[in-house]
Amino acid sequence: ELESVGFIGLGNMGSRMANNLIKAGYKVVVHDINCDAIKMFTDKGVPAKRTPFEVAEASDVVITMLPSSAHVLDVYMGPNGLLHGGSLLRPQLFIDSSTIDPETSRKVSAAVSSFLLQEKKGSWEKPVMLDAPVSGGVFAAEAGSLTFMVGGSKDAYLTAKPLFLSMGKNTIYCGGAGTGSAAKICNNLVMAVSMLGVSEALALGQSLGIGADTLTKVFNSSSARCFCSDTYNPVPGVMEGVPASKDYTGGFASKLMAKDLNLAATSAKEVGLRCPLTSHALEIYTKLCQDGHEMKDFSCVFRHYYFGKDE
Ligand code: NAD
């Protein structure tokens, strides 16, 4: 019943996710404010719409994959936005896969459910929204192997599952509105802190006379073993194929990590929870960006923060 899919935000992630929906046989219409992004699709015969509102008029479900909270608010609530005018909507489901703060996810979800559906769909009278950010970068988006962490109504989650599985291989239902966004920023907070921990320890080890490759072997068969030591090692040459061994290119940009840590720090403040590691990690990543490494993979903290080498 979810045949017509509107996709908004055709950037690094969104363009690949939309392609996988098309491959899976969904009838997709697209929108972006960047003409070049749209052209990739119109060249293949995929229809483009001029505004989010026109996308909504043509879709059973709308998916957004935008840079940040402000863009999501604009696309939903702005002039000619998805929720522009009237009190009736065609799409029964809205899915936002952008990484944004849980507060904004809940706010937009509440706005969506203040509408009614143009046509009743089974037991659905109101449109619903899911926050469904993803883990896995551009390569996982291309390969259709993303993980979706999903907040909102459980029924809507089950209805949307086939869509998620056309773009990813794992889906996890997290709870009510905003919990998908919460899961995403918590995941990236762990990743940031563990990258700093592994980098700090490998830098200290080197200064104490043990090479990073040997110390990594110790970690990987001891209790320090983690994603940042055994899959995404930050020291050039220790592992093949990781950003560290490609001059910290590809991978997950420091500026995106700084953005996600900012979301975690802001959310922590809102609920009055002390999160000193988040604050400190945010400071370090903000400094890396200021020093000109914002486009480098976030594992570049090993070279550019601990060693301050700017070659
Ligand atoms: P991107 O900047 O490459 O793409 C965003 C797209 O949204 C662009 O094409 C832009 O033109 C479009 N856009 C911006 N404002 C718009 C508007 N008002 N209306 C229509 N289109 C608009 O970003 P990305 O790397 O694809 O990331 C998207 C989201 O996914 C971000 O929230 C990011 O944090 C998250 N994310 C990214 C990665 C990654 O590795 N890149 C991994 C996981 C999650």
Residues whose N, C-alpha, C, O or C-beta is under 5 A from the ligand:
A	BS01	NAD	G9 L10 G11 N12 M13 G14 H31 D32 I33 N34 A37 M65 L66 P67 S68 H71 D74 S97 S98 T99 V134 G136 G137 V138 G251
